[in-house]
């Protein structure tokens, strides 16, 4: 029996995207993601390249190097990380010979998955706006009424309600729940008869349909060469585009700021694309709320920031965000801002730790990058 043709949906709070093509491109320097019909890589392509890098997470999942790929989606979003789970599953399925299709009418199976992953491809728990995403997917699912549905829902506050919402769709075959903990477990459930996926309990009462107000995806700001001090309002960074949570911190107090540097014999391009790990050097406090300036030397690849107390997030000033690629989550939970090649300019930015309630925690720290 031939493997089923699979349509992969990447749900966002602005509506579902379809994975239209996943094509090996040996001529590309690194994997890149594109919206259908556009030649410009999407803003988060650097993160996608890191996921696909030699020796990286996806190579370990499929058991071999996967090489550069072109990922085509039916549309775009500017920020967020909940594309990581469906894209990772797409690579694993393609490596096992499954046929990925672009249209609902072609699909035997629709895979609906969302969530961000860590270095070991464990799915990160969080508030992924699951009910909003399901509601906005209804019309697309209705285009393929006979296709089976498999879903992967990360752990979080809406997971139980989301299961019930899928049951309430009234499909001919009850949707199947995949393990929401690790990509390897989800792939095993999809492809191994010995490890069947768990059907969703049909007796669960469906939650009331509702839509939350959602923010439009935040665009990537153009780099600016102005040196300016930043006054930050004490509020948490909102999620954007795919609806995942801001990254929370892990250890005891305030904010830690580090330089991300290319190790000897490497380069910032290799570091940014995940080929080599960066060297991390703490930035000391110079006086009061000011950190010691950092020189824009060639080996400086970027800046990492992390709150060092549970329950806090870090708000980073727009000056740094505008000069850097979209933030990536480092292995210890820090946010990594890798400088754009055209963004290596004098700038001053600030960072502020904030609580879950939005209150400022500790002093606002100011940091300068100078030539």
N, C-alpha and C positions, 0 to 999 in steps of 0.2 A: 504493500500500500504506500503510495507516494505521500510525502509530507504535505501538510495543508499549506495553502497559500495564505500568507499572513499580512494583514494591514496593521501597521503600528501607528497608534495615535499618541501625539504629544499634547496633553491637555494644558491649557493655560487659562488664566482668569479672563482673558480677552476672547477666548474661543479655542476650539481644538485645531491643532495642526496635524497634517498627515506626513509621514515619512514617505517621500516620493521615490527616492533612489539612494542607494548606498553602493558606491562604485570605487573599486581600487584605482588609484591614480599615481602610478610610480613616478611620473614627472613632477609631481608637487613636492616642494621641500618638506611639507608637513600636512597632516590632515586638515581639512577646512570645511566649514559649513556654509551653505548658501541658501537663500530663498529662491524658489522656482523662478527661472527667467532672469536672474540677476548674476552678474559676474563678480560682485563685490562680496568678500567673505563677511559673514555676520560678526557682530562685535564680540561674541563669545567664542570665536573660532580658536583663539589661542588656548582656551581651556579644553576644547575638544581635542586639539593637537596633543596636549599633555596627557589626556586620557588614552590616546592611541599611541603614544611614544614608545620607542623601543625599550623593552624591559618594564613598561608601564603597567597600569592596572588591567587594561583590556588584553594585553599580550599574555598576562598571567592567567586571565580567565579562559581564553581560548586555547592556551597551551603552545602558542607560537607567535612570532612577530606578525603583526597584521599589515604593516606598511601604510603609506599615506592613502587616505580615502577622500572622496568627495561625498559629502552628506547633503542631500537636497531635501528641503522641506517645502510644504505648500505655502508657507508664509514665514513671518519672522517675529521675533520679540527682541528687545534690546538688553535685557538683564535677567538674572535669575539662574538657578541651577537645577530645577526639577526636570530638565531635559535629560539629565545624566542617566537616570534609570532606564527610560525607554530606548535611548540611543545605545547604551551598553548592552541591553537585551537584543537589540537589532544586530549588533556586531556578532554576538554569540550565536544567534540563530543563523545568520548568514554563513558563519564559519562551519556550521553543522549541515549546510546544504539546503536550508529552508528557503523557499521562494518568497521574497517580500514584494507585495503589490501596492499600488498607489491609489486604487479606487475601491470604494466599498463593495461595488458589484462583483469585483474579482475575488473577494476574500472568502475563504472558508473559516478563518479565525480572525477576530479582531483582538489585538492586544492593547489594553488601556493601562498605562503605567505612568507613575509620576514619582519624583523624589530625587534628592541629591545623594551622592555616595562619598565614602571616605577612601583613603588610600588602598584599603583592602576590599573595596566594593561592597562594604556593608551599607545598607540603606539608612540614612540619617533620619531619626524621628523628628517631627515638627508639625506645625500648623501649615498645611499645604493648600488650604482653601478647597478641600475635596468636594464639598457639596456644590460650590459655585462651578467647579470644573465639570462635574457630572451633568449639572443642569444645562450647561452650554454645549454638551456633547450629544444631547438627545437627538437633535435633527440629523446629525451625521450617522449615528447608530441606526436610526430609522431607515436609512438608505440601504441597509443590508439586514433585513429582518430575519433571514435564515442563518446568518453567520453565527457561529459560537463566539462567546466573549470570554476572554481570560483577563483578569485584572490584578494589578499589584498596587496595594495601598500601604504607604508607610505607617508606622505607629504614630498616633497623634490624637488630638481631641475629637476629630470628626470621623475616625476610622469606622466605628460601629455603625454610625448613621449612614456613612457612605456605602457600606455593604448592603444595608437595607434599601438605599436608594437604587442600587443596581437591580436588586430583586424586584422592586416596584416598576421597573421598565417593562415587565411582562414579556420577556423573550420566550420563544418556544422551548429553548433549552436553558436551564438555570445557569447564570454566570458562574465561572470558576474562579476561586480565590487562590492566587499564588502566594507563597511565603513572602512576607514583606520585610525580611530581615537582611538577606544577602542576595546578590545577583546570581551567584552559583546555585543557590537553593531554588530560585525561581526557574532557572534554566533546566535544572534537573526535573522539576515538577512538570515543565512543559514538554520535555523530550524523552523522559524515562518512564516506561510503563510501570516499573517497579515503584516509582515514587509519584503516585497520582496527586494532582492538585486537589485541594479541599473545596467541595461545592459550598456555596453560600447557603446558610440555613434559610429555607423559604418561609418559615413561620415567623421570622422577624418582622415586626410592624414597620411599615415604611414611614419615614419622617415627612413632615409637611414640606412641600416644595417651597423654596425660597431662593432669592438672589441677594447676595450682599453687595453693597456698593464697592466698586473696586477702582484702584488707581490705574491710570493709563501707564504702560511701561515707560520707565525712565530711560531716555536716550543717553548715549555716551557723549559727554560734553567735549567740545573741541579744546585742544590744548591752548593754554594762554601763557604768554611770556611776561606777565606783569607780576612783580613782587608785591604781595599785599598781605597784611595781617587779617586774620579771620575771626569774626565773632560768631560763635555757634549758639543757637538756641538749644536749651536743654530738652531735647526730645529724641526718641529712638529712631534709628534708620528704618524707614518702611521697606517692606518687601516690594519687589517690582516685577512685572511681567509674568513670571510663572508662579508667583504666590508663595514661595518658600520663606521660612523665617530668617530674620537676621541672625548672624552667628553669635552664639553665647560664649562666654568666657569660662575658664576652668579653674584657675588657682587663686591665691589669697589677696588681693588688694590692688586698686588703682589700674594703671595702664602700663604695658610694656611696649616700647617701640624699638625695633631692630632694623639694622641695615641688612639687605639681602645682596650679597656679593658673589661674583663669579669666582669659583675656585681656580687655583693655578692651573694653567693649561686649558681652561674652558673659556666660555664667552657668555655674555648676557643673553644672546640669542639662544644658545644651547640651554641655559638655565630657564629662560622663559617658556621654552617648548618642552620642558620636562626631561631633557636628555641628561642633565647633571643637576644634583641638588645644590642649592645655594649655600654659601657660608653665611651664618647669621651672627651679627655683632650687635650687642645691646647699645642703644644710644643713651648716654648718661644725662642726668639732669645737670644743667649748667648753673642755674640759679632760679629760685622761686618756681615759676611755672614755665620756664624756658628750658628746652633741651639743647644740648650742645649741637652746633650746626654740623651738617653732613656735607662733605665735599662731593661734587658731581664728577668723580673720577671715572674712567672708562669701565672699571670693574664693578662699580655700583649698579646693580640691576634693579633695585627697588627698595620698598619699605614694607615691613610687616608690623602690624599692630594687634594687640591682644589685651582684653580686660583680664585682670588676674583675681577676680572674685566671682563665685557662682552667682548667676542671676543678673549679671551685667552684660550689656552690649557696648560696642564702641562706635561712636559717630565720628566719621573722618571728614575733614573739610574738603570742599569741592576743588580747591587748588590742586591737591594731590590726585584726586580722582580724575580730574581733567587731563592730567599729564601722564596717566597710567592706563594700562589695559584694565578691563573689568576685573574686579577683585576676585581672587581665588582663595579657597580655604586650604590652608597648609595643614600638615599632618597633626599638629598640636592644637588646631582650632583657630590659629591666628588668621587674620585677613592679610593676604599678600597683594601688594600693589606693584606690579612690574612696570617700569617706566617705558613709555613708547619711545621709539627711536627718534621721533620728532619732538618729544616732550622733555628733553633733558635741558632744562632751563632753570634759572634762579626762581625760587618760589618759597613762600611761607604758608604753612597750613597749620591747623590745630586739630587736636583729637580730644574727645570728651567721653568719659564713661558715663553711661546712664542706666538707671534701674529699669525693671520691667514696667514700672508705673510711669516712666518718662522723666524721673527726677535726676538731676545731675549728681554724680557720685565722684567726689574728689575734684581736684583742680583741673581746669582746662589747660592742656599742655600745648605749647607752641614750638614748632620745629621748622628750621630753615634748611633748604637744599641750595647750596651756593657753588659757584665755580671757583 
